[in-house]
Amino acid sequence: GNFVAGNGFKVVGAHTDSPVLKVKPNSYKRAHEYLQVGVECYGGGLWHTWLDRDLGIAGRVIVYTGKEKFSQRLVHIKQPILRVPSLAIHLQSGNERSALKLNKEDHLTPVLGQIAGELNAKNSVEDDDLDDRHPPALLRVLAQEIGCNPADIVDVELSLCDIQNGTLGGVNKEFVFTPRVDNQSHCFTGISSIIDHACSGALAEDDAVSIVALFDHEEVGSNSNEGAGSPIMRDAIIRISGCFAMAEDSELFKIGLAKSLLFSCDAAHAIHPNYASKHERNHQPKIGKGTVIKTNQNQRYATNCVTGFVVRELCKRNKLPFQEFVVRNDCPCGSTIGPILAHYVGIRTVDIGIPQLSMHSIRETCGVKDLFTNFQLLNSFFRDGLKVLSSISED
């Protein structure tokens, strides 16, 4: 391309994580002849939706490979090996029936199997060498999946997951029913759009840098080395600028930052047909009606007049639908990586996202059309976003 130090950056940011049940460091539990796995609640999930679901497990394990060497292996068990059973209505009091209240420590521990089955499967010599922090049955399943000896598994980082595949739904197949719409949807549209931008040949004439940045730990505050609160985004821009400038021209990084724009992409709240009063009357995003521009004057979102205008102008030029969202004054407002990156990087930012229902449920709902029009919007941002931004004069 035609990038030189001092030119701008076009950044699409999203997060990869979702509320989930994660396996504890000491997870081996037994209760009343049941074999269980201790879990910790990650993020603010709708935890009742995890009851009575067929659950697998996914993540990474560290395996001993010999001679004081270890390797990390990714694993995904797509079989229903775990389940969090609900309590039968007949065993609930009147008060318990009227309002479901889950104790996250006591009521969300999944069942892995029965102790009798574990005893039948036990190999006394082999099991003596297993990591006693976790159920031997779980370690054996993991070892079988990745092709190693169960005794060679020395550590794990695992999350429970719904094994039911995503699907198109609705009478006209207008919906997507799937886990982790928040926020895998924008990881998908962001990566897809930058690939399309690169394959179109536009990079040859592009005088700015296009970036898709995907962060972990948004659901718990972003303060980690993989989160938006880390120096990684600012460092990346500094290092890229530094490749095109001499050391004495370090001010060019700041000049380029002033010309840059970040699209913070995270799912938005669609109006719920059964809880319509939760939305402000003039700001009621609907599934299938386009990407939502999210605004909050208390800086829960980073959108302002200038950055919001860029999105609206791109939508108008490309005949793409868009919607507006402001939370009610009497409701709390969630947040995104947008304000965090705007603060730590010093980059102009707009918060946008496709509308969805059931946010933070184990299975969520979004619209087919919105995924496609969001991809088109991000593609137009990589193509023309900074041109629109630079067309705004400052009197």
Disulfide bonds with the S-S distance in Angstrom:
none
